[in-house]
Amino acid sequence: MIEVVRSEEEYRALADAALDRELERAKAGVTPSVSSKAAARFLGIHVDTLGQWRRRTPPLGPPFQKGAGDNEGGANQHIRYLFVDLEDWQSARTGRTVKERRLVDELERVRQRARELEMELELQSLREQVARMTKKAGRVLALVTVNECLENVHQWAVADGCVLGHVLTAPEGTLNAALDAGNIFDATLNEALRLPWVTSDERNVFAQQMEQALSGLAARLVQERSAQRSRDLDARLPPAEESTRTVF
C-alpha cells in the first residue's frame, strides 16, 4: 500500500492557495494573463461555467485567449484570460440602472444558491473519490484492485513532461510548484505509468501496486479456468446407472 502525506481537503486548500498566488501576480502586473481556474475563482464562478460560456455561439463571458502548447496541465491549460479583461468585464456588469441592479441582485442570489448546490455536489463527488482513493484508516492510497488501477482517475503532478507523483503523496514543495505552474493532470494509474517519470524510484512504488493487482487478477483467472475445466469434465461424464438388483 502507498501511504499518503496529505488528505484530499489539504490538497484542495493548497490548490486554492496556488490560484490566489496566480491572481496576486496578475494583479501586480507580473503576469498579464491567468488560467481558467484562476479566472473562475476571480469571478466567483465554477471553472465549468466558464467552459460552458466559451462553448456558446457566440461565446459568453469575458474575452479569452486560445494558445498552443502542451496540455499536460489539463484540458483548459491552453486557455488564458487577460487579467485586465476580467476586471473590465466584471466592472461592466456593475454599471447598471437601479432596476437592473435589483434584478441583478435577485439573479445573483439565485446564482449563489446554484453555486452552493454545485459546490455541494462537487463536495459529494470528492468525498466519493476520497472513499475510493483511501482506505477507512484514511491515510493509505487505495490502488489494490485492478479496477482501482485501470479505471479510477487520480490527479498527478508533472513537470517538463515527467510525472512527479500523486497529488496526495508528492512532497509539498514539489506539489506547490506543480500547482503554481498548472501542471496537474487527471489519469488512471495505468495511464500515468505509460508516461516518463522524474525518477525510477518514484515510478516503482506505483508500478509495484499495478503488478500486484495484475498478479492477483491472473491468479483468480487461473483458479476460474481450473474450476471451469472441472465443470466441463463433470458435464461429459455419463450419468450414474441405477442398480437393478432386487433387495431381499
N, C-alpha and C positions, 0 to 999 in steps of 0.2 A: 504494500500500500504506500501511497505517496502522502506525506504529511504536508499540510498547507501552512503558510505563515500568516495568513490573514483571512478574515471572513468575507463573504460577498458584500456585506454592508460596508466594511472597511475599504474594500476596493472601490465601491461606488463613491465613497467620500473622497478618496484620492483622485478619482476621475473628475469629480465636480471641481475639486481644488485646481486641477490642471486646466480646466476650462476657464476658471476665474483668472488664472495667471495669463492665459492666452488673451482674454478680453482686456486685462490691465495693460499688456504690452501694446495692443492695438490702440487703446485709448491714449497711451503715452506717445503714440506715433512710431514705435519701434518697428511694428509690422503693419502694413496697410490693410491686410485682409485677415479674416478669421475663417475657421472651418464651419461646416453646417451645424455641428453640435454646439459650438460656441455661439453662433448666431441665434440658434433656438433658445439658448439659455439667456442671452441678452434680451430677446423679445418676450421671454416668459412663456414660450410655447414648446410643444414636443417637437423633436427633430423630425419625426414622421410627418407632422403637419407641414413643415417647410417642404418636404419632399412631395407631398400632395399638391401644394401650391405650385411648385415648379412644373409638375406634370399637367397642369391645367392649360387649356388653349383659349386665350393667351395666358401665359403664366401669371400667377398672383404673387403677392408679397414683394419684398424688396428685391432690387436687381441682384443678380448673381453671376458668377463667372465660372465657366467650364474650362478646366485646363487638362492638358495631357499629363502624363506622369504615371508613376506606379500606383497601384490600387491596393497595396498591401495593408493600408490602414483601414480598409473597409470600403463599402460601396459608395460612400459620399466623400471619400478622401480627396477627389479631384474637384469638388465643388467648393468655391470660395465666395465670401461676401466681403466687399469693402466696408470697413467699419463706418466710414462717413456715410455710405448709403444706408446702413442700418439706422444711424442717428437721424438722417433726413427723413427716412420712411416713417420712423416712429414719431418724429415731430409733426409730420404732415397729418398724422391721424388725430392729433390733439387740436389742430386749428379748425374747430367746427363751431356752429351756432349752439345756442343754449339747448334747443330741441334736439339737435344732433348729438350733443354731449350727453343729454339724458338718455337718448336711445342707445348711444354707445355704452353708457354705464350699465344699462339693462343687458345689453348684448354681452358686455364683459362679465357680468355676473353669471350669465348662462354659460359663457365660455369657461369661466373659472370652475363652475361645477363640472363641466365636461372635462376640464383638465384634471380635476380631483378624481373623477371617475376613471380617467385614463391612467392616472398615477396608481390608483388602487388596483386596476387590472395589471399594470406593469409590475407592481409590488407582488401581487399574487403570482404572476408568471415567474418573477425572480425567486420567490420562495420555493416554487415547484422546481426551478432549475437547481437551487441550492440543495434541495432534498435529493435530487438525482446526483448531484456532484459530490455530496458529502454523506458520510455515514451518520448514524444517530449521535455518535460521540461529537460530531460537528467539526472535527479538525483533520479528517482524513479524506483525501480526494478519491471519489468512487470511480475507479477505472478497472473493474474486475471482470464484468461480463462482456461478452462480445458486443452486445447492444451498446453498452456504455463506451466502448472503444470505437465502434463503427458508426453509431447513429447519434449519440448525444453530442451537441455542439458546445464547445468551450471557447473561451476567449484567450488569445495568446499575444504576448508581447514580441515585437520583431524590431530589427534594426539592420539596415543595409542588406535586406533580403534574407536575413538569417533569423530563425526563431530563437528568442532569448529564454522563453519558458512560459509556463502557465501564469495567468494574472494572479492566481491565489498562491503561487509558490515562488515567483520571481522575487529577488531582493528588492527592497523598497526603492533604492536609488535607481536600479535598472527599470523598475516599473514606472517611476515618475518620469524618467527620461523618455520612455516609450509613449506615455500619456501626453507629455508636452509636445511630442512630435506627431501625435495622432497615429502612432504605429501600433494599433491594437486591431486584430482581425479575428473573425469567427471561423472556426473549423472544428471538425471532429479530430480525435486523436489520430486516426488513420490518415487523414489529410495532412495534419501537421507533421507527421513522421516522414511524409514524402518530400518535405522541403528541407533545405540546408539548415543546420543548427549552428549556434555560435561555438559550441564545443561538443565533443562526443560524450563527455560526462553528463552534460545537461540532457542530451537526447537519450542516453542509455537508460536513465531512470524510467522514462515513459515507454521506451521500446520494450523493456522487460515486462511492463504491465500488459502491453499488447501481446507479447509472446506467451505470457501465462494464460491470458484469456483465450487465445487461439489453441493453446495446448489443451486447455480444459474442454473446448469445443470438439477438438479432434478425438479426445478420449471418449466423450459422450457419443460421438458418431460411430466409433468402433464398437462400443457397447450395444448401440442400437442395431448395428449391422449384424452382430452375433445373435442378438435376440430375434431379428427378422429371419435369419437362417434357421434358427430353431423352430420358429413358427412355420416356415416353409416345409421343413422336414416332417413336422407333425402332420401337416396337411397332406403329404404324399403317402404316409403310412396307411396300409389297408385297415378298415375298421376291425375291431376285435370281434372274433367269432363267438357266438353264444354256444355254450355247452349243450349237446343233445342227449347226454346220458340221463337215464332215469334214476332218480334218487329213491331208494327203498327205505 
